[in-house]
Amino acid sequence: MLASTIFAMTAAFTSFAMAQDAEIRIATEGAYPPFNYTDTDGSLKGFDVDIANALCEEMKAKCTIVAQDWDGIIPGLMANKYDAIIASMSITEERKQQIDFTNKYYTTPLSVIAPKDGEVKGVSVEDLKDKVVGAQASTTQANYATDVYEKAGIEVKLYPTQEEAAADLQNGRIDALISDKFVVVDWLNGDGKDCCAMVGDVPGTETEAGIGIRKGEDELKERFNKAIDAIVANGTYGKIVANYFPFDIY
């Protein structure tokens, strides 16, 4: 009895140790600057990537970060192509039907931007009447655009990536763009600074971004949660934020 108990305890410990040492595969989109994007040399960069690397260092885990198109990022997780999604994914009830989430690693509202010389001066249905509003497909901003604006008779145009939506705004093909605030703030400070401006935040749309995990992966989720708490407490998180934003986003 004692021998079998010791064997069982040893096997359990070995299994746990192997789980701790196993490589963690992480997916990001690679087309959502400044949170994630592909650099000219083909490497993945951005806030999400820096956070992923900091969390892996905190967990003392070997990690691989890969790019995955947004539309396939949840199916890829469920198909075991990777173990986690760190791609500025908002925690929503709809997504929680498919996958699990860690605690948040940042919080953001939705905002509307428009051409500086355009007619859009607000974010309400009345402000956007007879206008064309763009958004990235399969996102919380797309959901808001279709659930609120489109149902009120406003034309909504959805794009595979944020970059394509911003390009159409810049080229005058749409009248306004709804997006995560921090993404458009970065764009307005760069490529969009001459053409466009912030119209305003959309009331009641603040969401939390978390790390997507397959359901049942409770040990991995807890490791990430502890690592998130640790990098926030030890100042690593703040240093990463300061590289991208002049304000707190936690």
Secondary structure, DSSP 8 states (H G I E B T S, - for coil): -HHHHHHHHHHHHHHHHHHHHS-EEEEE-SEETTTEEE-TTS-EESHHHHHHHHHHHHHT--EEEEE--GGGHHHHHHTTS-SEEEEEEE--HHHHTT-EEEEEEEEE-EEEEEETTSS---SSTTTTTT-EEEEETTSHHHHHIIIIIGGGT-EEEEESSHHHHHHHHHTTSSSEEEEEHHHHHHHHTTTTTTTEEEEEE-TT--EEEEEEE-TT-HHHHHHHHHHHHHHHHTSHHHHHHHTT-SS---
